[in-house]
């Protein structure tokens, strides 16, 4: 199945929650020393180190602030990528 790019908050949340996923964030130190949030998704059975759970409200606000999109493969639930939002 071809990958889909999701930007709509409702579509993202539905896709993730339907697959027992949760929003998460990881602090990432930049070369200048600044710490920035790196968004992630945690699905059932996965325990990636360094991920902290967060609310959908906070996750989606940061998602929009960074102008990101979610690239998904509908047939493969844990194949998701958080990518820069396409320009149209």
JOVEN-V815193 format. One record per backbone hydrogen bond with DSSP energy under -1.0 kcal/mol. CO is the residue of the C=O (numbers start at 1). NH is the residue of the N-H. If there is no record, write none. Layout:
CO;NH / CO;NH
This chain:
4;72 / 6;70 / 8;12 / 9;13 / 10;14 / 11;15 / 12;16 / 13;17 / 14;18 / 16;21 / 17;20 / 20;44 / 22;42 / 23;54 / 24;40 / 25;52 / 26;38 / 28;36 / 30;33 / 34;30 / 36;28 / 38;26 / 40;24 / 42;22 / 43;46 / 48;51 / 52;25 / 55;59 / 56;60 / 57;61 / 58;62 / 59;63 / 60;64 / 61;65 / 62;66 / 63;68 / 64;67 / 67;85 / 69;83 / 70;6 / 71;81 / 72;4 / 73;76 / 76;79 / 79;73 / 81;71 / 83;69
